[in-house]
Amino acid sequence: MPPRFVDHLAFDVADLEASRRFYRAALRPWGAREVRAGAAYGYGPPGAEDVWIAVGTPGAPLHLALSAPDRATVDAFHRAAVAAGGRDNGAPGPRPRYHPGYHAAYVLDPDGNNVEAVHHGGGAQGWDAGAPGGAADG
């Protein structure tokens, strides 16, 4: 296994309770759990709670892309995130402009951050055919 490149991501949210509901539900398809450290809350699979939120003044919207083990996880993420108050920003489906196996869904969290679930389906991982950006191309 390659060494970890990104250790964690932390950002401020305007409505902590709305964001906690969103991330608890949206990340459940990965088996994610919520942990607390002081006033901050972390999310991710057990032992990898690497996405952290805390109440504060949100910065510019960010694009958070989460690697999904299969298309079913992408689909489940989208359903759960929208049901938890997220705004659809791109339904689950292929995004061939990135590569033939790129299957993704996009949802805006309560602060307008673009949260993506992506499964690479045997294709090259990453930026081989273009740079996925802040808006869905769906």
N, C-alpha and C positions, 0 to 999 in steps of 0.2 A: 504494500500500500504506500502511495506517495505521501510525503509529509504534508501536514495541513498547511494550506496557503493563507486562507482567511480564518482567523481565530474566532471572531464574533462580529456582529453588527449591532449597534445600539443607536436608537433614535428616539426623539421626543414625540409625544402624542398630545393632542389637545384634550381629549376625553378618554381618560385612562380606562374607565369601565367599558365603554364602547369598544375600545381597541382590545382589551383583554377578551371580551366575548368573541370578537372577530378572529383573533389569532388562535384562541383555544379551539374554535370550530374549524377554521380554515386549514390548520395544520394537523388536525386529527387523522387524516388519511395516512400520514407518515408514522402514526403511533406517537405523535408529539405529546409532551406534557408541559405543564406550566410550573415553573419554579420561581421563587422569590429571593431577592438579595437586597435587603433594605427597602427602598422605595421603587426598585426596578423589578420587572418581571421578564423571565426568559422562557423561550419556547424552542422545542425541538425534541427529537427522539431521546429517550433516556441516555444520559451521558454526552449528549450533543445539543444541549440547550443553548444555541448560539445566536438566536435572534432575541434582542433585548429591547424593551420599551420602558419609558418612564414618562410621567406627566411633565410637560414643559411646553415651550413654544416650538411647534414643528418647523423644520427648515424647508427648503425646496423639496418638492416630491422626489422620491427616489424610486428606482426600479430594482426590486428584489426578485431574483429568479431562483427557484428551488428545484433541485434535481429530483425527478420522480422515477421510481423504479419501473413503472409501466404506465400505459395509457389509462388504465382504470383509476390510478391514483390522481392523474391529471383531472379526469372527469369528476371524481369524488371531491377533490379540492374545490373545483368550480361550483358544484352544487352546494357544498357546505359554506363556502365563503359568501356566496350570494344570499343564502338563507340566514347568515349571521349579520346581514346588513351591508355587505360589500356591494359595490356597483360593478356590474358586468362591464368588462373592457375588452372582451374578446373570448367568444365561446370556445370550448375545447375543439381542437381540430388540427389538421396538418398546417405547417408553415413552411412550405417548400422553398421559399426564398432564402431560408437559412441553410437547409440541406434536406434531402428527401425524407429522412426519418424524423424530422423535428415535429413533435406533437405537443401543443401547448395550450394553455388557457390563461387569461388575465383577468384580475379583479382589482378594483381600487379599494383600498382600505378606508376606514373612516376619515383619514387625513389626506386622502388622494394619492397615497403611494401606490404604485403599480406593482402588485404582487403577481408573480407568474409561477406556474407549475409547468415544468418541461420534461418530456421524456424524449431521448434521442433515438430510440428505436433502431439501434445498430449503426446509425450514422455517426459521422465525426462529431465529437462534442466540442461546443464552443462556437467560435466566430469564423468558421471557414468560408461562409458565403455571404456575409454581411453582418452588421452589428445590430442585434436586437436592441431596441431603444425603449424610451419611456412610453410609447403608445403601441397598442396592438396593431398588427397589420392584417387581422383576421377577417 
